[in-house]
Amino acid sequence: MNRFAFLLHPPTADDVGHKFPRAAKLSDRTIERVLSKVPPFKISKITGVRSKQGVEIEGWFIALPRTASQLLKMPVEDAYDLIVKAGRIAEKRGAQIFGLGAFTKVIGDKGVTIANNLKIPVTTGNSYTTASAVETALLGAERMGIDPKQARVAIIGATGSIGAACCHLLAGQVGSLALIARSEEKLQRLAGELRLTSNTSVSISTSTQQVVPEADIVIAVSSATDILVNPGDIKPGAVVCDVARPRNVSKKVNKVRDDVLAIDGGVIRVPGSPDFGLSFGFPPGTAEACMAETMILTCEGRFEPYTLGSDISAPQVLEIADLAKKHGFKVDGFRRFERAINEEEVEYRRKRALLARGTG
């Protein structure tokens, strides 16, 4: 049986409090101080994943007891050391591939150093994250009453590896593409490529604030460490998919704007009857796209560093999407802040958008 392991960590100190009620009474600083003394460990065994092709796999979740804030603040060498220690636990368990989750996949050189220090291949999951982000954004548009073929889509961070892949995937499927990035030269080059391969109208800008207010769909994949999209920037009824880590979209958007659908990406339905051995806020049998990429590769027997570093090609993204379909993995809803969004909330936001536009 093929085997995998995937690395988890608590995004915030609050998440620790949700998982362990006793910790909810402690301050964030106290929680993080306690976490800093705990080494990586195996938190659960994963069973019951069975692909549409009849391939059954098993794996483990490895826990790294550090919040995103802790990981981002510590020297990168210390973060590497912790992640490698977690990877060695995966090796000892018999895993044939190791997936990096959440902020562990964006630290430093995005998995390259980790892979160089382990005996098993490593993947960040960003290829399937990209594929599912595009699919999820289009699904969100459908749920909010937006026709993609008439929609104006803004890609923040368009010239980066994930952004460019998103652009190539969307070209031909949407009304127009607005590319946003810092370098006008890179924007011109990418726009030229897209115009050669599709009839989609393409425009470029170096200003998020000039473009986002007119966009029906926004996909944020910039490597910027500051907030680029605030509540007042977004058109009523728009779908905003924030794939970037650190996040490009303000947390305030969901609190202030009940007339938009702001999501992090898709919830992926895992084939078979998966038992993950713990709850991470998703409906039973579902996982994040980066987790799913590790499982998809394991089902296919592709034990290789599939997604590492900053380079992600459109063919690579299309390939992992095809492999997902082959093995029965599919988008099955939306998520935000590592939690699933239920249909009632989506419907509520759609109705608020209609009212905001004066069409409800």
VEXFI-622698 format. One record per residue (C-alpha): residue in three letters; x, y, z. Coordinates in steps of 0.2 Angstrom, whole numbers, plus 5000, padded with zeros to 4 digits. Layout:
BEGIN
ALAXYZ
...
This chain:
BEGIN
MET500050005000
ASN500650174996
ARG500950295010
PHE501150485013
ALA501250615027
PHE500650785028
LEU501250925040
LEU499951025050
HIS500151175062
PRO498951285071
PRO498651445061
THR498351555076
ALA498451535095
ASP496551545095
ASP496451385085
VAL497451295099
GLY496051365111
HIS494651295100
LYS495551125100
PHE495951115118
PRO494651205129
ARG495951235144
ALA497051335132
ALA495551455128
LYS495851535145
LEU497651575141
SER498351725133
ASP499051705115
ARG500851745122
THR500651605135
ILE499951475122
GLU501451515110
ARG502651505124
VAL502051325128
LEU502051275110
SER503851335108
LYS504351195120
VAL503451055110
PRO504350965096
PRO503550895081
PHE502550735083
LYS501350615074
ILE499550675078
SER498550545068
LYS498450405056
ILE497450425040
THR496450275033
GLY495050245021
VAL495650345006
ARG495250244991
SER495350324973
LYS494150304959
GLN495350184951
GLY495250064966
VAL496950124974
GLU496950124993
ILE498250235002
GLU498650275020
GLY499550415028
TRP499950515044
PHE499650695049
ILE501250765057
ALA500950915069
LEU502151055070
PRO501651155086
ARG501951325081
THR500751465075
ALA500951555058
SER501551705068
GLN502951605077
LEU503551525061
LEU503651695052
LYS504551785066
MET505851645069
PRO507551635059
VAL507251545044
GLU508551415048
ASP507651375064
ALA506051345054
TYR506951235042
ASP507651135056
LEU505851105064
ILE505051055047
VAL506450935043
LYS506250855060
ALA504450835056
GLY504950755039
ARG506050635048
ILE504550575058
ALA503650545042
GLU505150445035
LYS505150335050
ARG503350305048
GLY503650235030
ALA502950385021
GLN503450395003
ILE503050575000
PHE502950725012
GLY501650875010
LEU501951045018
GLY500451135024
ALA499951315028
PHE501451425032
THR502751295031
LYS502651295012
VAL502951475010
ILE504451495022
GLY506151535014
ASP506351444998
LYS504651364998
GLY505151185002
VAL506751174992
THR507951165007
ILE506751045016
ALA506750925001
ASN508650935001
ASN508750875019
LEU507550735018
LYS507650555010
ILE505850565003
PRO505150694991
VAL504250844996
THR502750944989
THR501951104994
GLY500351064986
ASN500351234977
SER499951154960
TYR498251084965
THR497951234976
THR498051344960
ALA496951224950
SER495651214964
ALA495751404967
VAL495251444949
GLU493851314950
THR493251374966
ALA493251554961
LEU492151504946
LEU491051404957
GLY490851554969
ALA490451664954
GLU489051534949
ARG488351534967
MET488351724968
GLY487451744951
ILE488951794940
ASP489151734923
PRO491051704921
LYS490951734902
GLN490351904905
ALA491451934921
ARG492952054923
VAL494251954933
ALA495652034942
ILE497251934947
ILE498352014960
GLY500051954958
ALA499751904940
THR501651894935
GLY502051764949
SER502151584946
ILE500351544953
GLY499651704946
ALA500251674929
ALA499651494929
CYS497951564935
CYS497851684921
HIS498251544908
LEU496851434915
LEU495551574915
ALA495951644898
GLY494551594886
GLN493351554901
VAL493051734907
GLY492451904899
SER494051994903
LEU495651984913
ALA496452124923
LEU498252084928
ILE498952174943
ALA500852164948
ARG502252284952
SER503252264936
GLU502452344921
GLU503752254910
LYS503252084916
LEU501452124915
GLN501652174897
ARG502552014893
LEU501151904901
ALA499752004893
GLY500651974876
GLU500651784879
LEU498851784884
ARG498251884869
LEU499151754858
THR498351604865
SER496551664868
ASN495251794863
THR494951854881
SER495252044883
VAL496752084894
SER497252244903
ILE498652274915
SER498952384930
THR500152414944
SER498752484956
THR497652364965
GLN496452504970
GLN496152554952
VAL495652384946
VAL494852284961
PRO493252404963
GLU492752354945
ALA493052164946
ASP491752034948
ILE493051904953
VAL494651934962
ILE496051804964
ALA497451864976
VAL499051774974
SER500351914977
SER501951884988
ALA501652054996
THR501652045015
ASP500452185018
ILE498552195015
LEU498152244997
VAL496252224997
ASN495152315010
PRO493252315013
GLY492952475003
ASP493852414988
ILE492652274983
LYS491152284971
PRO489452224978
GLY489152044974
ALA490952004970
VAL491951844973
VAL493651864981
CYS494751714982
ASP496351744993
VAL497651614989
ALA499151714995
ARG500051675011
PRO500251795020
ARG498551845016
ASN498251995003
VAL496352015009
SER495952105025
LYS495051995038
LYS493852145040
VAL493052105023
ASN491951965030
LYS491452065045
VAL491052225036
ARG490452165019
ASP489052035020
ASP488752075001
VAL490251984995
LEU490951814995
ALA492751815001
ILE493551635002
ASP495251565004
GLY494951424992
GLY494051264990
VAL493551115001
ILE494050954992
ARG493050794993
VAL494250654996
PRO493750484988
GLY493350324998
SER492850335016
PRO494250435023
ASP494650445042
PHE495850575046
GLY495950535064
LEU495650715069
SER494450865065
PHE495251015057
GLY493651115054
PHE493051035038
PRO491550925034
PRO491950735036
GLY492850665021
THR493550835014
ALA495250915015
GLU496251065009
ALA496951064991
CYS498751054997
MET498350905007
ALA497450834992
GLU498950854981
THR499950744992
MET498550614992
ILE498350624973
LEU500150594970
THR500150444982
CYS498650374973
GLU499650394956
GLY501250324963
ARG502150484958
PHE503350504972
GLU504250654966
PRO504550834972
TYR503050884961
THR502851064967
LEU504351154975
GLY505051334976
SER504151474966
ASP504051394949
ILE502351324944
SER501851304926
ALA500151294918
PRO500451124911
GLN500951064928
VAL499351134936
LEU498251054922
GLU499050884925
ILE498750884943
ALA496950934940
ASP496750794928
LEU497550674940
ALA496250734953
LYS494850694942
LYS495650524938
HIS495650474956
GLY494050554961
PHE494550714970
LYS493450864967
VAL492951034974
ASP491551024986
GLY491251194994
PHE492151345000
ARG493351375015
ARG493951535024
PHE495251535038
GLU495451345037
ARG493551325041
ALA492251265029
ILE490851395024
ASN489151325024
GLU487851345010
GLU486751455021
GLU488051585023
VAL488351585004
GLU486551605000
TYR486451745013
ARG487851845005
ARG487051814988
LYS485451894994
ARG486352045002
ALA487252074986
LEU485652084976
LEU485052214989
ALA486652314988
ARG486452314969
GLY484652364970
THR484052204961
GLY483452104976
